[in-house]
Structure formats: C-alpha cells, structure tokens
Amino acid sequence: MNTLSFYQKWGLNKPKFLGIYLSIVYLVGIVGILLPIHEDFILLTPLNLLFSLFIVLLVHPTWDKQIIIALMVAYSTGFGVELAGVQSGIIFGEYQYGATLGPKILGTPFMIGVNWVMLVYASSAIVNRHFAKIPLVLKAAIGASLMVFLDLFIEPVAIQQDFWSWGEAGYNSFIVAPLQNYIVWWIVAFGLVLFTLISTRSFHNKIAELLYLLQLVFFIILNLFL
C-alpha cells in the first residue's frame, strides 16, 4: 500500500477527519484525567503533544525551507529560553519541571520546545486568517496575546498535574505564576510569531485553529472540575 492510499484509507487526506481524530484525543484526555482512568494517565502528555503537532503539520499547505526554518527557530528558541529560565531562575521566575512532560536535559523537558512550536504555529494560523488585513506587528501582538491567554488556563492545571511548579505557588488562586512569567512569555511569543509570519507565506490551517480551541476548552474544563 503506497503512502497516498494509506492516508486515504484512514481519512488522513481530509482535514475534517483529522479534526475528528484530534477532538477525540482531547475528549479522551479530559475523561482520562478527571476520572482518572489510571494514576499515570497524565504521563501520556508527551505523546499527545507529538500527535497534535503531527496532525496539524500534516495539512500544512506548502512545505518549503521557510516553514522548516520557522519551526526550527520556534523549537530552539522556546526550548532555549526555557532551559535558561530553569537554570537561572530570573527569566520567567523561579520554577522547575516535574515528571509529566517526560525526559529532560538540565532540568528542561524536550517536549516544552514542541509545545512552543505548536502554539506559535497555531497562533500564526489564526491571525493569518482572521486578521489578514492588519499590519504585521499587530498580527504578531494578537498571536502572542492568544498564547498568553491560553497559558492563563494552562498554569493552574500544570502545577497540579506536575508539569512544573513555581517556587511557593499554590492552588488557591487562578493566576498562580508570577506576572513576570506572562510578560516574558508574551515577549518571546511575539518575536516567534512575528518571525513565523515574516518568513513564511500567509498560510491557512483550520486544523491548527481547531487545536488552539481544543487546548483552550481542555484546560478550561480541567480548571473547573479538578
């Protein structure tokens, strides 16, 4: 069976089926964490991140060296700034990673770079389609704001589920991370979204938009019921 017929058999050449696959994965994730299905279910998070990014990039409209460079820059910058942040304690604030995101180097999980790539790409896709006619800098600012907005919902769950922890941060407040974290996150996200928008064509990817929405709903629900 050639690659094309394999994709056709499983619906991988049709974005609507990819959207269904992705939605099912996040639904299973919500159920698996809330029940919980197994105490180690949350340790499947790295697989979810890789699967999500794979599905999104599977339908990227045009592959060329520009998009490859943009993805590499997003990964290396995201991972690099997280590594520096963990080691120094002065970029985002004092924090450390737990076991949930998988293998680490110098206290920083490899998967955190994948998360940066996924969110930068998804945010870029959203502003490309819904804010196409505004100046590039404003598009990047909106993309960065989308990322920080999502992070507001990620942080409480991440702390509770051992993604990472913030010094003496607790669970009694929705905004559990230092304000510095959100400011630096926005600055780094702005730079990466701007670079992605400049270095690539104005790509559209509705699956990437769906992924952002699924992540937002996923973490809102977990915030409500955990």
C-alpha angles and dihedrals in degrees: 000000000000123000095257094053090046090054091047093049092056096036093247092136091061118075093208091061091046088053090053092049091050093047091051091052092054092044090053088048092054093047093043093053098040099047089029106231092193134351090241095046091105089062088074087074095103090054090050091052093049093045092048093050091045092053092048095048091044089074098039103139102225127019116204138138092274095063092043090053091047092052092047092049091049091051098043094044095044094047093041095052091046091050091050090045094053093046097045103031090209106088103063096002130268111320143136136203124245130207100277099086093052134228118021141196116209089350095307121110118229089226094067088072089053089052091053091050092049096049096042091050094046093047091048090051091051096051092043091060105031101034100031097137101049124092117283094244091054090049090054091048091053091046091052090047090053089054094049091045089056091046090059088066095039097055101067092046093044092055094047094047096047098251088130141325134223115221104266095351114143138190099254095093133052092223098057100159126076116269086240089066093059093045094051091041089056093048094049092043091050091054094047096046090047091050091048092050093047098044099044136052117263092274124187121210117170091185089060089051090050090050091056090050092047091051091049093049091043094056095039090055093046090049090053099047109026 
